[in-house]
């Protein structure tokens, strides 16, 4: 009987320990790491839960997992070679030791509340700034995002905060939204009557924020953005400037043409308040213009790092191809994956 059970019985739960915080939990057979962590009430970083956004990227320190969907659909070869997995797609096949930052600050725990859309500004031909008035003040870390639902529906879209946070929280929340043709919300925003809609927000979410611990205080920053990916970087850099963070920084922003370059007033204000060196490099991939650099935005990583000097850390926000190219460029230049942080902007078309 014991042999029968060993061959055909239910597999015992696998024990998971998460570093550096020491969180631990048991994962039942057939469960993913993320599924169990969320049931345990842990603020494990995640968004899409289907393996496309990369938010639950986790380093596997020891043990074995089975991937429901191959991790390589989302993670770069550099990340796979370094042992990274996606917690939402990982079923433990043994006890595990993982490395990921799990949020633990109760002061910025997520909340859900109603909100009104009170302002819309055109930034480019396909990006708008939205200002929401929430029923409750929300606290967040610079670089994080909120989830937005509209007209009582179940579907949500994720948009990054586009302004530095207030220490006491803010009920006025700003974000940038790029038009995705055929997108349920962005079509409403660009061609419908968005001010008449009802909204619910929940947040904050995400593990994209400036790491500025003792070991990172002097590391230069190379920031790379595309499209509405400027939103979390503006939030992060505004906050860093307000806190008098003294680290040299170059912000690279990629667009197809001159009409895609925006938020220059906000960036100029950051430059004026920055306490170290700060450069902004707009880069056009399809047009040539006397005022801007030309080429793919990630093609200018080498020149930026040469100016910044050794020891830089990378922060990137934008579409998946840009993030993947950026990871490759930064690691080829010698930056460790542990010092590369990103928010990969996906839309509904990439989530199945």
Secondary structure by P-SEA (a helix, b strand, c coil): caaaaaacccccbbbbbbcccbbbbbbcccccaaaaaaaacccccccccccccccccccccbbbbbbcccccccccaaaaaacccccccbbbccccccbbbbbccccccbbbbbbbbcccccccccbbbbbbbccbbbbbcccbbbbbbcccccbbbbbcccbbbbccccccccbbbbbccccaaaaaacccccccccccccccccccccccccccccbbbbbbbccccaaaaaaaaaaaaaaccbbbbbbbbbccccccccaaaaaaaaaaacccbbbbbbbbcccccccccccccccaaaaaaaaaccbbbbbbbccaaaaaaaaaaaaaaccccccbbbbbbbcccccc
